[in-house]
Amino acid sequence: MKVISERRDFLAANAGKRAPMPGFVLLVRPRGDGDDTMRVGFTVTKKIGNAVVRNRMKRRLRALVRDVLPERGIIGADHILIGRAGGIERQFNVLHDELVKALKKVMPR
């Protein structure tokens, strides 16, 4: 799994499938470049809170991805997690279940 850091990749993922959940929004876009690597990116805006709160949210999202994506992620796709204000207060197991549900929602048929 590789981390996305370039703005153009985040903007490209915005054209993919979207699964809004109470704690975050998941964007998934298959790259179609023949590379089977799953890539992941994280975004938490200043609307969520100060730097401490935003970093805490990003840490929670990274832990979620480590738990769920290796076995349920979409091969060869970019996964973007956008943190929402409700994500800080939510229990980790609830966020885990929401990510599994969101991945089922955007899974290619």
N, C-alpha and C positions, 0 to 999 in steps of 0.2 A: 504494500500500500504506500502510495506516494502523496505528499501534501501539495496542494495547489497554492501557489503564491502570486501568480500573475493576474492582473486585473482582467485581461482579455479572456482568460479561462473562466473567471467568475461570470463575466458578461455572456459568454457563450452558453454556460450552464443555465442561465436565466431563460433561455429558449426551450429548455427541456421540460420534463414533467415535474409538477409541483404537488406536494402533499403537505398542506398546512395542519399542524397539530397545536395543541395548547401551549406546549413548551418550546417549540421550534417550528421552522418550516424546512422541509427537505426538498431540494432540487436535484433531479437526476437527469443526466444527459449522456446517452451512449455516444462515444467519440467516433466509432466506426473507422478507426485508423489501423485496425489489425493488432493493436497492442492489448494484451489481456490484463494489464495493470489497472487496478482500481485506484482512482485518485480521490482525495477528499479535501474539502476546504471548509473553513469556519469563518462566520461573520457575526459580530455582535456590535450593534450600533450604540452610539452615545445616548440614545433614548432609554436604553436599559438601565444605565446608571454610570457611576464614575469608573475609573480604571480598575479599581479593586473588584468591583462587581462584574465588570465585563470580563476580566481575566478569570474570575471564578467560574463564570458561565462557560467560557471557552475550555477550561479544564474539565468541566462536567461533560461537555460535548465530545471532547477527545476521548474520555473514558468510555462513553457510550459507543463511539465508533470502534474502539479496540475490542469491546465485548461483542458487538453485533455484526459489523461488516465482514469479518473474515469468512463467516459461514453463510450470511444472508445477503451480502452486497451483490451488485450487478457487475459481472466481469466486463472489463473494457469500458467502464462508464465513469463519469465524474459525479461525485456526490458532494453537494454543498449543504451545510447545515447553518441556518440563520437563526440565532438565538432570539427568543421572545422574552418579554418581561416576566411572564409566568414561569419560565424555566428555572429560575433560581430557587423558588419556594417549593417546586414539585419534588416529590420523593424520587430517588434515582431509579427504583424499580418501575415506577410509573412512566418515567422518561424512556426506559428500556422498552417497555411494552408499546409505547407510542412509536418508537423508531421501527420496531418490528412491523407494526401495523402500517406505517407510512411506506416501508419498503415493499410490502405486499401490494399496496395501492398503486405504486409506480412500476411494478414489475412488468417487463414487456410480455405480451401475450403471444 
